[in-house]
Amino acid sequence: MHRPFQRLCTDHSRDGGRPIILTLLQGDVFLSFGIRPLSTFTPKISRHKSSTAEAKEADLALQEAQTQLESDPENVAIWGSLGDLRGKAVFLAEAERQFYYQKAKVHFLKMGDRNTKFFHDIVKRNVARSSILAITKSDSTVVTSAADIGHEFVAYYTSLLGTEVQTLQVDNDVFEWGPKLSSEHALELCRAVTLLEVKEAIFHISDNKAPGPDGFSACFFKIAWNVVGDQVCTAVLDFFRSGRMLRQLNHAIIALVPKSEHCPSVTDYQPISCCNVVYKAITKIIADRLAPKLEHLIDRCQAAFVRGRNITYNIFLAQKMVRRYTMKQISPHCTINVDLRKAFDSISWDFLSQVLHGYGFPTSLYFMDNGMCFHYLIFSGFEWFPSRVFSGQERTETR
C-alpha cells in the first residue's frame, strides 16, 4: 500500500536538496500550496537510492581507489580523487547512521555507537511490533485483511472523535468558589503574537519529532527558514487574528502504538495525533503563554502537568498510606482500583469553552480552540490507510 510522504532530517543534507527547495519555494507562494508540489518532487531527490546502497557504493569506490593506489603509488590522479572519495564515504556513512537512529528511536544512544547491527535490529523489531495482522471485533469475530482491519479502526475512532455528543451545561456558580484568571493575566494572553515568538516556537520543536500529513518535520522549516519563514509567520499570525485555520494545515495522522505485546482489539492501541509543524507552533505559542498562569489556577495537590511540580510526591504519599493498612488498632481502610477513562479521549468543545469562560479566559482564546478541530487520517506503524479520513466534531484528542 502507498506510503505517505515523509522527509527525514538526513534528506536535507543530501547534495542537491537545498538548491531545489530554494528554487521551488522562491517567491510569494501560499504556504499550503507551496509545500505540496515540493512533496511530490522531493522523493526524487532523497529516495532515488536508499541510504544503505549509497553508503556501500561510496565505500566500495574508496576501497577500489586505495587498491589501485597500492599498485600505482605515484598516480597523481588517484591521489587527487582519494580525498573526495573518502569524504563522500564518511558523509554517507553518517547519513545512514542518522537514518537508522531516527527509525530506531533509541534516545539514550545519542553519541558513541555508529551504524551498528543494534540499530538495524531495533528497526526490524519496531516493524514487526507495529504490524497489525488481525483484530478481534466486538462480536468476537476475527478479521485479518488490511481493508477490514482499517475499517474497524476508522469506525472506532469516528465514533470516539468524530461524533457530536450532547453535554450538560456547566454550573457557573462553581467558579465563584475557586481562583480565577486575573485581568492582568488575561491581557497578557490577548497580547499580539510577534514574529520572534513564531520563529522560537518552530526552532524549539525537535528535529526528530514525527511529521504530520504533509510529511515535513521541523528540520525542514529550520533549514529553509530564509525561504519559507515569511509564509509560516503569515499563516500563524493570520490564525491568531482570525481564529480560523487553513484546512490544509488542520489535518492530523492518528498513529496507533500497541500498548503491549499482544493487542487483539482496537482499544489495545494508544492513539497519537501527529500534527503538521505549523499546527505544533500555534499550540506551542498558546501553551507557553498559558503555562505561567496555570499555577495560580490549579491547586497544589495536583502535582502533575504543571511546571515546577513533581508527581513523585503524590506517589510517595500513596505508598505511605497503603503501608499503614498493615498497622493494628486503626480504623478500617480499603483501596479501590478505579478504571478511569482518560478525559482527553472525549473532550467536548462546548464544555471546554464554558470552563475557560468560567475561569475568566479571554473569549478570543477559546474561539481559536474551536478553529483547531482536526481532520483525521489513520496510520498504524507500517499500515497506511490514505482514504480513511474523517472530521473531528465535538470530541477530539490532541498529542
C-alpha positions in Angstrom: 0.0 0.0 0.0 1.2 3.5 -0.8 3.2 5.1 2.0 2.8 8.7 3.0 5.5 11.2 2.0 8.0 11.9 4.8 11.1 14.0 4.5 13.6 12.9 7.2 16.4 15.1 8.6 19.0 13.1 6.7 17.3 14.1 3.4 18.2 17.8 3.9 21.9 17.2 4.0 21.9 15.3 0.6 23.5 17.0 -2.3 21.0 19.0 -4.4 18.2 19.1 -1.8 18.6 22.7 -0.7 19.0 24.3 -4.1 15.9 22.6 -5.4 14.0 23.7 -2.3 15.1 27.3 -2.8 14.0 27.2 -6.5 10.6 25.7 -5.9 9.7 27.8 -2.9 11.2 31.1 -4.2 8.7 34.0 -4.5 5.3 34.8 -3.0 3.9 31.3 -2.7 1.0 30.4 -0.5 2.1 28.1 2.3 -0.3 25.2 1.8 0.2 25.2 -1.9 4.0 25.9 -1.8 4.9 22.8 0.1 2.6 20.4 -1.7 4.4 20.5 -5.1 7.7 20.1 -3.3 6.4 17.0 -1.5 5.7 15.4 -4.9 9.2 16.2 -6.1 11.5 15.6 -3.1 11.2 11.8 -3.2 13.1 12.0 -6.4 15.8 13.9 -4.6 16.2 11.8 -1.5 14.8 8.4 -2.4 16.3 7.6 -5.8 18.6 5.3 -3.8 18.5 4.0 -0.3 21.0 5.4 2.2 22.4 1.9 2.7 23.0 1.4 -1.0 24.7 4.8 -1.4 26.9 4.2 1.6 28.0 0.8 0.3 28.7 2.2 -3.2 30.8 5.0 -1.8 32.8 2.6 0.5 33.5 0.2 -2.5 34.7 3.2 -4.6 37.0 4.2 -1.8 38.4 0.7 -1.4 38.9 0.4 -5.2 40.8 3.6 -5.3 43.0 2.5 -2.4 43.7 -0.8 -4.1 44.7 1.0 -7.3 47.0 3.3 -5.3 48.8 0.3 -3.8 49.7 -0.9 -7.3 50.5 2.5 -8.7 51.5 4.7 -5.7 52.8 7.6 -8.0 49.5 8.1 -9.8 48.6 11.8 -9.2 45.0 11.4 -10.4 44.2 8.7 -7.9 45.8 10.8 -5.1 43.7 13.7 -6.1 40.4 11.8 -6.1 41.1 9.9 -2.9 40.2 12.8 -0.6 36.9 13.3 -2.3 36.0 9.6 -2.2 36.9 9.4 1.5 34.8 12.5 2.3 31.8 11.1 0.4 32.1 7.7 2.1 32.3 9.3 5.6 29.4 11.6 4.8 27.1 8.9 3.5 28.0 6.6 6.4 27.0 9.3 8.8 23.7 9.9 6.9 23.0 6.2 7.1 23.6 6.3 10.8 21.3 9.2 11.3 18.6 7.5 9.2 18.6 4.4 11.4 19.0 6.5 14.5 15.7 8.2 13.6 14.0 5.0 12.6 15.2 3.1 15.8 14.1 5.9 18.1 16.7 4.9 20.7 17.1 8.2 22.5 19.7 7.2 25.0 22.2 6.5 22.3 22.9 10.0 21.0 26.7 9.5 20.7 29.1 6.6 20.8 27.6 3.9 18.7 27.9 4.4 15.0 25.8 2.5 12.5 25.9 -0.9 14.2 23.8 -4.0 13.9 22.0 -2.9 17.1 20.1 -0.1 15.2 19.1 -2.4 12.4 17.8 -5.0 14.8 15.8 -2.3 16.6 14.2 -1.1 13.3 13.3 -4.7 12.4 11.7 -5.2 15.9 9.7 -2.0 15.5 8.4 -3.0 12.1 7.3 -6.4 13.5 5.8 -4.8 16.6 3.8 -2.2 14.7 2.4 -4.6 12.1 -1.3 -5.3 12.7 -2.1 -8.8 11.4 -5.5 -9.4 13.0 -8.2 -7.6 15.0 -10.9 -9.0 17.2 -14.3 -7.3 16.6 -16.8 -6.5 19.3 -18.8 -9.6 18.3 -15.6 -11.8 18.9 -15.1 -12.4 15.2 -11.5 -12.0 13.9 -10.6 -10.0 10.8 -7.3 -10.4 9.0 -7.5 -8.4 5.8 -6.0 -5.0 5.7 -9.2 -3.4 4.4 -11.3 -5.0 7.3 -8.7 -4.0 9.9 -8.7 -0.4 8.6 -12.5 -0.3 8.7 -12.6 -1.4 12.3 -10.1 1.3 13.4 -11.9 4.0 11.4 -15.3 3.0 12.8 -13.9 3.1 16.3 -12.2 6.5 16.1 -15.0 8.0 14.1 -17.4 7.2 16.9 -14.9 8.3 19.5 -13.6 11.5 18.0 -15.9 12.4 15.1 -19.3 12.1 16.6 -21.3 15.0 18.1 -22.5 14.5 21.7 -24.8 16.4 23.9 -23.3 17.7 27.2 -24.7 19.3 30.3 -24.4 23.0 30.9 -21.6 23.9 33.3 -22.8 25.4 36.6 -21.1 28.8 36.7 -21.6 29.1 40.4 -18.8 26.5 40.9 -16.2 29.0 39.6 -17.2 31.6 42.3 -15.6 29.3 45.0 -12.2 29.0 43.4 -9.4 31.1 41.8 -9.9 32.9 38.5 -7.6 34.4 35.9 -6.7 37.9 36.8 -7.3 40.8 34.4 -3.5 41.3 34.0 -3.0 37.7 33.0 -6.0 37.8 30.6 -4.4 40.9 28.9 -1.1 39.0 28.5 -2.9 36.2 26.8 -4.5 38.7 24.4 -1.2 40.3 23.5 -0.4 40.2 19.8 1.9 37.4 18.7 5.2 38.5 17.4 7.4 37.1 14.6 10.0 36.2 17.1 7.5 34.0 19.0 6.7 32.2 15.8 10.3 31.5 15.0 11.2 30.4 18.5 8.2 28.0 18.5 9.4 26.4 15.3 13.0 26.2 16.3 12.2 24.7 19.7 10.5 21.7 18.1 12.8 18.7 18.0 14.1 17.7 14.6 13.2 14.0 15.2 9.6 14.7 16.0 7.2 12.8 13.7 5.9 14.9 10.8 2.2 15.5 10.1 0.3 14.6 6.9 2.4 17.0 4.8 5.5 14.9 5.6 7.7 17.8 6.6 9.5 17.8 10.0 10.7 20.8 11.9 14.1 20.2 10.5 12.9 21.2 7.0 11.5 24.5 8.3 14.7 25.3 10.2 17.0 24.7 7.2 14.7 26.5 4.7 13.6 29.3 7.1 15.0 32.1 4.9 12.7 30.9 2.2 9.6 29.6 4.0 9.8 31.7 7.2 7.7 34.6 5.9 4.9 32.2 4.8 4.9 30.3 8.1 4.8 33.5 10.1 1.9 34.9 7.9 -0.1 31.7 8.4 0.4 31.6 12.2 -0.3 35.3 12.7 -3.4 35.1 10.5 -4.7 32.3 12.7 -4.3 34.4 15.8 -6.0 37.4 14.2 -9.0 35.5 12.7 -9.3 32.4 14.9 -9.6 30.2 11.9 -7.1 27.8 10.5 -6.3 26.8 6.9 -7.9 23.4 6.1 -4.7 22.2 4.5 -2.9 22.7 7.9 -5.7 21.4 10.0 -5.1 17.7 9.5 -3.5 15.1 11.7 -2.5 11.5 11.4 -3.6 9.0 14.1 -0.6 6.8 14.7 -1.5 3.6 16.6 1.0 2.4 19.1 0.5 -1.0 20.7 0.2 -0.9 24.4 1.5 -4.4 24.9 3.0 -7.3 23.0 -0.5 -8.8 22.4 -3.1 -6.4 21.1 -6.2 -8.2 19.9 -8.7 -5.3 19.8 -8.8 -1.7 18.6 -8.8 -0.4 22.2 -5.4 -2.0 22.8 -3.7 0.6 20.7 -2.6 4.0 22.0 -3.6 6.8 19.6 -1.0 9.5 19.0 -2.0 12.5 16.8 0.8 13.6 14.5 0.2 17.2 13.6 1.7 19.5 11.0 4.6 21.6 12.2 2.7 24.9 11.7 -0.1 23.5 14.0 2.5 22.5 16.6 3.9 26.0 16.5 0.5 27.5 17.1 -0.2 25.2 20.1 3.3 25.8 21.5 2.7 29.6 21.5 -0.6 29.1 23.3 0.9 26.6 25.8 3.9 28.9 26.5 1.5 31.7 27.3 -0.7 29.6 29.5 2.0 27.7 31.5 2.9 30.6 33.9 -0.8 31.2 34.6 -1.8 27.7 35.5 0.0 27.6 38.9 -2.4 30.3 40.0 -5.5 28.3 39.0 -4.6 24.7 39.8 -4.4 23.5 43.4 -1.1 22.5 44.8 -2.4 19.0 45.4 -2.4 18.5 41.6 1.3 17.6 41.3 1.5 16.6 37.6 1.3 18.6 34.3 2.3 21.9 36.0 5.8 23.3 35.5 7.8 23.0 38.7 5.7 20.3 40.3 6.5 16.6 40.6 4.0 13.8 40.7 6.6 11.7 42.6 5.4 13.4 45.9 1.9 12.0 45.4 3.3 8.6 44.7 5.3 8.6 47.9 2.2 9.8 49.8 0.0 7.0 48.3 2.7 4.4 49.2 2.8 5.7 52.8 -1.0 5.5 53.2 -1.0 1.9 51.9 1.7 0.8 54.3 -0.5 2.0 57.2 -3.0 -0.7 56.3 -0.9 -3.4 57.9 -0.9 -1.5 61.3 -3.0 -2.7 64.1 -5.5 -0.7 66.1 -6.5 1.6 63.3 -9.9 2.2 61.7 -10.8 0.0 58.7 -9.4 1.1 55.4 -9.7 0.0 51.8 -8.2 0.7 48.4 -10.4 1.0 45.3 -8.9 0.4 41.9 -10.9 2.8 39.6 -10.7 2.3 35.9 -10.8 6.0 34.8 -11.1 6.8 31.1 -8.7 9.5 30.1 -10.5 12.8 29.8 -8.7 13.9 26.6 -10.3 11.0 24.8 -13.7 12.7 24.8 -13.3 16.5 25.2 -16.4 18.5 24.3 -15.6 21.8 22.7 -18.8 23.3 24.2 -17.8 22.2 27.7 -14.2 23.4 27.2 -15.4 26.8 26.1 -17.7 27.1 29.1 -14.9 26.1 31.5 -12.5 28.6 30.0 -15.1 31.3 30.2 -15.8 30.5 33.8 -12.1 30.8 34.7 -12.0 34.2 33.1 -10.0 33.4 30.0 -10.4 35.9 27.1 -13.1 35.0 24.6 -10.6 35.0 21.7 -8.7 32.1 23.2 -11.5 29.5 23.2 -12.8 30.7 19.9 -9.4 30.0 18.5 -9.5 26.5 20.0 -12.8 25.8 18.2 -10.9 26.6 14.9 -8.4 23.9 15.6 -10.7 20.9 15.1 -8.9 18.1 13.3 -9.5 16.2 10.1 -8.0 12.8 10.9 -6.1 10.2 8.8 -5.4 6.7 10.1 -1.8 5.4 10.2 -0.6 2.5 12.2 3.1 1.6 12.2 3.6 0.4 8.7 -0.1 0.1 7.8 -1.4 3.2 6.0 -5.0 4.0 5.1 -4.8 7.2 3.0 -8.5 7.2 2.2 -9.6 6.8 5.8 -10.3 10.5 6.5 -12.9 11.8 8.9 -13.6 15.1 10.7 -13.3 15.6 14.4 -16.5 17.1 15.8 -17.4 17.8 19.4 -14.8 15.4 20.7 -11.2 15.3 19.8 -7.8 14.3 21.1 -4.5 16.1 20.6 -1.0 15.0 21.5 
